[in-house]
Amino acid sequence: MTHSAPEFIVYPQLESSNLEMKRLASKQQLAEYSLVITPNQTAGHGQAGNSWESEKDKNLTFSILLRPGFLAPHLQFCISKVVSLAIIDTLKTLGIESSIKWPNDIYIEDSKVAGILIENSIFGHRLEYSIVGIGLNVNQEQFVSDAPNPISLIQHTKLNHRLDDVLESLVDQLEHRYHQLETDRTALIDTEYMNALYRKDGTHLFRDEHGEFEASIDTVNEMGLLTLVDTVGTKREYAFKEVGFVL
């Protein structure tokens, strides 16, 4: 049985690479690792509809198609873990230390350098496909949106980075991490995800619907729920958007 090769599809401009990948995937049987990329994404967004600012020709804005049929739908957060770790790995090859702000924002120190939007299609009892959208700030030197704390690689390193080189490295790292998932190395993935979490050590200020409180990170479960332990020892479990850091 032969498998079609991944497609590399470039558009001069798109509103959203995820939307375009979704449109293409609904019309044809795209191979795993097919990629939609544009140098000018005009209406990108992240989790819960948050907008994503990207200056033309300065950053990486793309979507890649995965077909994790081996993964039960209730374990879909594993995709988020491996994508986050792949970006961490990529930045490490550039000499940049970064962390994962739960659930999957990528931070350099206290500023956001990359965002991830994963949209899954479930068919019956399996994941039919996952569209992984990634926005990585690379060579943008000024940000004008109301995003609170963006940073780019050039701002951090004072060096210009070749977009093609960063993309190639990122796809390679993603394939490596995804292979770990395919071969059931979930314990390693879980450990490295927890070790890479932003503010994983110590007590920090958080905010939920009841107000601000101090707590430390305890764990993130297989469905992506975050458990915090407050200063009186009470464990609090949260889904995405139910709690946030006070930065």
KAPE-V329654 format. One record per run of one state. SS is the DSSP state (hx for helix, st for strand, lp for the rest). FROM is the first residue (numbers start at 1). TO is the last residue. If there is no record, write none. Layout:
BEGIN
ss=SS from=FROM to=TO
ss=SS from=FROM to=TO
END
This chain:
BEGIN
ss=lp from=1 to=7
ss=st from=8 to=11
ss=lp from=12 to=13
ss=st from=14 to=14
ss=lp from=15 to=16
ss=hx from=17 to=27
ss=lp from=28 to=34
ss=st from=35 to=38
ss=lp from=39 to=40
ss=st from=41 to=41
ss=lp from=42 to=44
ss=st from=45 to=45
ss=lp from=46 to=46
ss=hx from=47 to=49
ss=lp from=50 to=50
ss=st from=51 to=51
ss=lp from=52 to=59
ss=st from=60 to=66
ss=lp from=67 to=72
ss=hx from=73 to=75
ss=lp from=76 to=76
ss=hx from=77 to=93
ss=lp from=94 to=98
ss=st from=99 to=101
ss=lp from=102 to=104
ss=st from=105 to=108
ss=lp from=109 to=110
ss=st from=111 to=123
ss=lp from=124 to=125
ss=st from=126 to=136
ss=lp from=137 to=149
ss=st from=150 to=150
ss=lp from=151 to=152
ss=hx from=153 to=157
ss=lp from=158 to=162
ss=hx from=163 to=182
ss=lp from=183 to=185
ss=hx from=186 to=195
ss=lp from=196 to=196
ss=st from=197 to=197
ss=lp from=198 to=203
ss=st from=204 to=208
ss=lp from=209 to=210
ss=st from=211 to=220
ss=lp from=221 to=225
ss=st from=226 to=230
ss=lp from=231 to=234
ss=st from=235 to=238
ss=lp from=239 to=242
ss=st from=243 to=245
ss=lp from=246 to=247
END
